Amino acid sequence: MTEIDVKNFYARHGISSPYAIFDLLSDTFYFAKNCDGQFVCANKLLQEKFDLDSAEDVIGKTDFDFLSHDVASRIRDDDLAVMSGELVVKDKFEVVVGVNGKLFWLFTTKTPIRNRKGAIVGVEGFSRDAERSQTIIEPFQVFKSSIEYLQREYMNDVNIAELAELACMSLSTFERKFKKHFSQTPMQYLKHLRIHQACKLLATGYGIKRAFSETGFCDQSYFTKEFRAVIGMTPRQFSLVAERAKASY
């Protein structure tokens, strides 16, 4: 697709362009891409993420221009699946290696873009930065003590009943409300938190054995299985990606 076609994406398909208010978002990246994976719109925070002078510099580029091939391929696969209707992406936890080797902990939601005739012509979505957005970490004050406890004790055995007590709820009520608000069970949240911390350790040069043992995993094969399920690559592959990103910087 030509540069002109990319820049005239919205007019050509007879649909409205995104609202300028997206540029005011301080913890959320907004993006829109055509069927070829080229960005047709991006907010200023995405420009900052890619270390560009202007949001316009994103237009016409693809994820492969900014991210490692492994990460970009995974994102492209998700985009294609969303556009085909095979996948619904809602608050998917992702770890993305950005420019300068910086890691972004994101919760991503995507939806197809349709033209005036209803045909799918692209994909758009939001990626909320888990470290910027307190609403991702603690959507309701009632979970504050439980989340703080998990963040402090994630490397140890965690009793869900104790978390429920901290939130002043019965165990069944706590588990039900936690899943409703976080879209995952307390144990799934704990697993993501542990893997989040393991990613940080691996990215700073820690070995795999030390990374899994210091984040509450007692078995390397189980750690590798769960890490790949969440991140989309093995701990070793992640370490190599982070190492290459640092070297390129």
C-alpha positions as CSV (number, residue, x, y, z in Angstrom):
1,M,0.0,0.0,0.0
2,T,1.3,3.4,-0.9
3,E,2.1,6.2,1.6
4,I,-0.8,8.2,0.3
5,D,-3.2,5.3,0.8
6,V,-2.0,4.8,4.3
7,K,-2.3,8.5,5.2
8,N,-5.8,8.6,3.6
9,F,-6.9,5.4,5.3
10,Y,-10.0,6.8,7.1
11,A,-11.2,9.0,4.2
12,R,-10.8,6.2,1.7
13,H,-12.9,3.8,3.8
14,G,-15.5,6.4,4.7
15,I,-15.0,6.2,8.4
16,S,-14.3,8.8,11.1
17,S,-10.7,9.2,12.3
18,P,-10.0,8.6,16.0
19,Y,-10.7,11.4,18.5
20,A,-7.9,13.8,19.3
21,I,-8.6,13.2,23.0
22,F,-6.6,10.0,22.6
23,D,-3.5,12.2,22.6
24,L,-4.2,13.2,26.2
25,L,-4.0,9.6,27.6
26,S,-1.2,9.4,30.0
27,D,-1.1,5.6,30.6
28,T,-2.6,4.1,27.4
29,F,-1.2,3.6,24.0
30,Y,-3.7,3.9,21.1
31,F,-3.0,2.3,17.8
32,A,-4.7,1.5,14.5
33,K,-3.3,-0.5,11.6
34,N,-4.5,-1.5,8.2
35,C,-4.7,-5.1,7.0
36,D,-1.1,-5.0,6.0
37,G,-0.1,-4.2,9.5
38,Q,0.9,-0.6,8.8
39,F,0.1,2.0,11.4
40,V,-2.6,4.4,10.2
41,C,-3.0,6.2,13.5
42,A,-1.2,6.4,16.8
43,N,-1.4,8.7,19.8
44,K,1.5,10.7,21.3
45,L,2.2,8.2,24.0
46,L,2.9,5.5,21.3
47,Q,5.2,8.1,19.6
48,E,7.1,8.4,22.9
49,K,7.2,4.6,23.3
50,F,9.0,4.3,19.9
51,D,11.2,7.4,20.6
52,L,10.0,9.4,17.6
53,D,9.9,13.1,17.0
54,S,6.3,13.0,15.9
55,A,3.3,10.7,16.0
56,E,3.2,11.1,12.2
57,D,6.5,9.2,12.0
58,V,4.7,6.0,13.0
59,I,2.3,6.2,10.0
60,G,3.1,3.6,7.4
61,K,5.5,1.7,9.6
62,T,4.8,-1.8,11.1
63,D,5.7,-3.4,14.4
64,F,8.7,-5.0,12.7
65,D,10.2,-1.5,12.3
66,F,10.2,-1.0,16.1
67,L,10.2,-4.3,17.9
68,S,12.2,-7.5,17.8
69,H,11.1,-10.0,15.2
70,D,9.8,-12.5,17.8
71,V,7.6,-9.9,19.5
72,A,6.4,-8.3,16.3
73,S,5.5,-11.7,14.8
74,R,3.5,-12.5,17.9
75,I,1.6,-9.2,17.7
76,R,1.0,-9.7,13.9
77,D,-0.4,-13.1,14.5
78,D,-2.9,-11.7,17.1
79,D,-3.8,-8.9,14.7
80,L,-4.6,-11.3,11.9
81,A,-6.6,-13.5,14.2
82,V,-8.6,-10.5,15.5
83,M,-9.4,-9.4,11.9
84,S,-10.4,-12.9,10.9
85,G,-12.8,-13.2,13.9
86,E,-10.9,-16.1,15.3
87,L,-9.6,-14.3,18.4
88,V,-11.0,-11.8,21.0
89,V,-8.2,-9.9,22.7
90,K,-9.3,-8.2,25.9
91,D,-6.8,-7.1,28.6
92,K,-4.2,-9.5,27.3
93,F,-1.1,-9.3,29.4
94,E,2.0,-8.7,27.2
95,V,5.7,-7.9,27.8
96,V,7.1,-5.9,24.9
97,V,10.7,-5.0,24.4
98,G,10.8,-1.4,23.1
99,V,13.5,1.0,22.0
100,N,16.7,1.1,24.1
101,G,15.9,-2.3,25.4
102,K,13.1,-0.9,27.7
103,L,10.4,-3.4,28.7
104,F,6.8,-2.5,28.7
105,W,4.2,-4.4,30.8
106,L,0.9,-4.0,28.9
107,F,-2.7,-5.0,29.0
108,T,-3.9,-5.0,25.4
109,T,-7.4,-4.9,23.9
110,K,-8.0,-5.1,20.2
111,T,-11.0,-4.9,17.8
112,P,-11.4,-5.0,14.0
113,I,-11.9,-1.8,12.1
114,R,-14.8,-1.9,9.7
115,N,-15.5,0.4,6.7
116,R,-18.8,2.0,5.9
117,K,-20.0,-1.3,4.3
118,G,-19.1,-3.3,7.3
119,A,-16.0,-5.0,5.8
120,I,-13.0,-5.4,8.1
121,V,-10.2,-3.1,6.9
122,G,-7.8,-3.1,9.9
123,V,-7.4,-3.5,13.6
124,E,-7.3,-0.9,16.4
125,G,-6.8,-1.1,20.1
126,F,-5.4,0.2,23.4
127,S,-2.4,-1.0,25.4
128,R,-2.5,0.1,29.0
129,D,0.8,0.5,30.7
130,A,0.7,-1.6,33.9
131,E,3.4,0.4,35.6
132,R,1.8,3.8,34.7
133,S,-1.8,2.9,35.4
134,Q,-2.7,2.4,39.0
135,T,-6.2,1.4,37.9
136,I,-4.7,-1.8,36.4
137,I,-2.9,-2.8,39.6
138,E,-5.8,-1.9,42.0
139,P,-9.1,-1.2,40.3
140,F,-10.9,-0.9,43.5
141,Q,-9.6,0.2,46.9
142,V,-11.0,-2.9,48.6
143,F,-8.3,-5.0,46.9
144,K,-5.4,-2.6,47.8
145,S,-4.2,-4.6,50.9
146,S,-4.4,-7.9,49.0
147,I,-2.5,-6.6,46.0
148,E,0.2,-5.1,48.2
149,Y,0.5,-8.4,50.0
150,L,0.9,-10.2,46.7
151,Q,3.5,-7.7,45.4
152,R,5.4,-8.1,48.7
153,E,5.1,-11.9,49.2
154,Y,4.9,-13.2,45.6
155,M,8.0,-15.3,45.9
156,N,6.6,-17.2,48.9
157,D,3.6,-19.6,49.3
158,V,0.4,-17.5,49.3
159,N,-2.8,-18.5,51.0
160,I,-5.8,-17.2,49.2
161,A,-7.8,-17.3,52.3
162,E,-5.5,-14.8,53.9
163,L,-5.9,-12.5,50.9
164,A,-9.7,-12.7,51.3
165,E,-9.3,-11.8,55.0
166,L,-7.3,-8.7,54.1
167,A,-10.1,-7.7,51.8
168,C,-12.7,-8.4,54.5
169,M,-14.5,-11.0,52.3
170,S,-15.3,-14.6,52.5
171,L,-13.1,-16.8,50.3
172,S,-15.8,-17.5,47.7
173,T,-16.8,-13.8,47.5
174,F,-13.2,-12.7,47.2
175,E,-12.4,-15.2,44.4
176,R,-15.6,-14.2,42.5
177,K,-15.1,-10.5,42.8
178,F,-11.3,-10.7,42.1
179,K,-11.9,-12.6,38.9
180,K,-14.6,-10.1,37.8
181,H,-12.4,-7.1,38.3
182,F,-9.1,-8.5,37.2
183,S,-10.3,-11.0,34.5
184,Q,-8.3,-13.7,36.2
185,T,-8.3,-15.7,39.4
186,P,-6.0,-14.7,42.4
187,M,-3.7,-17.6,41.5
188,Q,-3.5,-16.5,37.9
189,Y,-2.7,-13.0,39.0
190,L,0.0,-14.3,41.3
191,K,1.5,-16.3,38.4
192,H,1.5,-13.3,36.1
193,L,3.1,-11.2,38.9
194,R,5.8,-13.8,39.4
195,I,6.5,-14.0,35.6
196,H,6.5,-10.2,35.5
197,Q,9.3,-10.2,38.1
198,A,11.1,-13.0,36.4
199,C,11.2,-11.0,33.2
200,K,12.8,-8.1,35.0
201,L,15.5,-10.4,36.5
202,L,16.2,-12.0,33.1
203,A,16.4,-8.6,31.4
204,T,19.0,-7.5,33.8
205,G,21.2,-10.5,33.2
206,Y,20.0,-13.0,35.9
207,G,20.3,-16.7,34.9
208,I,17.2,-18.7,34.4
209,K,17.7,-20.8,37.5
210,R,18.1,-17.8,39.8
211,A,15.2,-16.0,38.1
212,F,12.7,-18.8,38.7
213,S,13.9,-19.7,42.2
214,E,13.7,-16.0,43.3
215,T,10.2,-15.6,42.0
216,G,8.5,-18.5,43.7
217,F,8.8,-21.2,41.1
218,C,10.2,-24.5,42.5
219,D,10.6,-26.4,39.2
220,Q,12.4,-25.1,36.0
221,S,10.3,-27.1,33.6
222,Y,7.1,-25.8,35.1
223,F,8.5,-22.3,35.1
224,T,9.4,-22.6,31.4
225,K,5.9,-23.9,30.5
226,E,4.1,-21.1,32.4
227,F,6.5,-18.4,31.1
228,R,5.9,-19.5,27.5
229,A,2.2,-19.6,28.0
230,V,2.1,-16.0,29.3
231,I,5.0,-14.3,27.4
232,G,4.9,-16.3,24.1
233,M,8.5,-17.4,24.3
234,T,10.7,-19.5,26.6
235,P,12.8,-17.8,29.3
236,R,15.9,-18.4,27.3
237,Q,14.4,-16.8,24.1
238,F,13.3,-13.9,26.2
239,S,16.8,-13.4,27.6
240,L,18.3,-13.5,24.1
241,V,15.7,-10.9,22.9
242,A,16.5,-8.6,25.9
243,E,20.3,-9.1,25.3
244,R,20.0,-8.2,21.6
245,A,17.9,-5.1,22.4
246,K,20.6,-3.9,24.8
247,A,23.4,-4.7,22.3
248,S,21.6,-2.7,19.6
249,Y,21.4,0.3,21.9
